[in-house]
Amino acid sequence: MTKKVYHVKCSETVEFTVSIEAESEEEARELALEDINSHEVIAESTTDWDIDEIILEQEEWYNQPDPVGLESVTDADYNSEGELKDQA
């Protein structure tokens, strides 16, 4: 029997700790909320994960033929209201 290829789509919860220099806990919280990605990550772990969907590789949307020819659509193909112009 030939095996099929499946895409197993998952989501995960990641907990991480960043290092922030601040004068108070309140300031540390404000700095974290302002831009969490600007601080050095000193610890990180996946705490939970789950399977969201399992789909055959051949059934993925990006493996399907383009039924309306949208791959060749450009900005010029839209009218001023953002609707696709008649292609006739």
C-alpha positions as CSV (number, residue, x, y, z in Angstrom):
1,M,0.0,0.0,0.0
2,T,1.3,3.4,-0.9
3,K,1.5,5.9,1.9
4,K,0.0,9.4,1.5
5,V,1.5,12.7,2.7
6,Y,-0.5,14.6,5.3
7,H,0.1,18.1,6.6
8,V,-0.5,18.1,10.3
9,K,-1.2,21.7,11.4
10,C,-0.4,22.5,15.0
11,S,-0.5,25.5,17.3
12,E,1.6,25.9,20.4
13,T,1.7,28.1,23.5
14,V,5.2,29.4,24.1
15,E,6.3,31.0,27.4
16,F,9.3,33.1,27.5
17,T,11.2,35.4,29.8
18,V,12.9,38.6,28.8
19,S,15.5,40.7,30.6
20,I,14.4,44.4,31.1
21,E,16.3,47.1,33.0
22,A,13.8,49.3,34.8
23,E,13.4,51.4,38.0
24,S,10.2,49.6,39.0
25,E,7.9,46.6,38.2
26,E,5.5,49.1,36.7
27,E,8.2,50.5,34.4
28,A,9.3,47.0,33.4
29,R,5.7,46.1,32.5
30,E,5.4,49.3,30.4
31,L,8.6,48.6,28.6
32,A,7.5,45.1,27.9
33,L,4.2,46.2,26.5
34,E,5.8,48.9,24.5
35,D,8.0,46.5,22.5
36,I,8.5,43.0,23.9
37,N,10.6,42.0,20.9
38,S,13.3,44.6,21.7
39,H,14.4,42.8,24.9
40,E,16.7,39.9,25.2
41,V,15.0,36.5,25.6
42,I,16.7,34.6,28.5
43,A,14.4,31.6,28.6
44,E,11.8,30.0,26.3
45,S,9.8,26.9,26.3
46,T,6.8,25.4,24.6
47,T,4.2,24.7,27.4
48,D,1.4,23.3,25.4
49,W,0.5,22.3,21.8
50,D,-2.4,20.8,19.9
51,I,-3.2,19.5,16.5
52,D,-5.6,21.9,14.7
53,E,-6.1,20.2,11.4
54,I,-4.9,17.2,9.3
55,I,-5.1,17.5,5.6
56,L,-3.8,15.6,2.6
57,E,-1.0,17.5,1.0
58,Q,-2.7,17.3,-2.4
59,E,-5.8,19.0,-0.9
60,E,-3.9,22.1,0.4
61,W,-5.3,25.3,-1.1
62,Y,-1.9,26.1,-2.7
63,N,-1.8,22.8,-4.5
64,Q,-5.2,23.4,-6.2
65,P,-5.5,24.8,-9.8
66,D,-6.4,28.5,-10.0
67,P,-10.1,28.3,-11.0
68,V,-10.6,32.0,-11.9
69,G,-7.1,32.9,-13.1
70,L,-6.3,35.1,-10.2
71,E,-2.6,34.4,-10.4
72,S,-2.3,36.8,-13.3
73,V,-4.4,39.6,-11.7
74,T,-2.5,42.9,-11.1
75,D,-3.6,46.2,-9.5
76,A,-4.6,47.5,-12.9
77,D,-7.3,44.9,-13.0
78,Y,-9.2,46.5,-10.1
79,N,-11.6,49.5,-10.4
80,S,-11.5,52.6,-8.0
81,E,-13.9,50.8,-5.6
82,G,-11.4,47.9,-5.2
83,E,-13.6,45.5,-7.2
84,L,-12.3,43.3,-10.0
85,K,-13.0,44.8,-13.4
86,D,-14.8,42.8,-16.1
87,Q,-12.2,40.7,-17.9
88,A,-14.3,40.5,-21.1
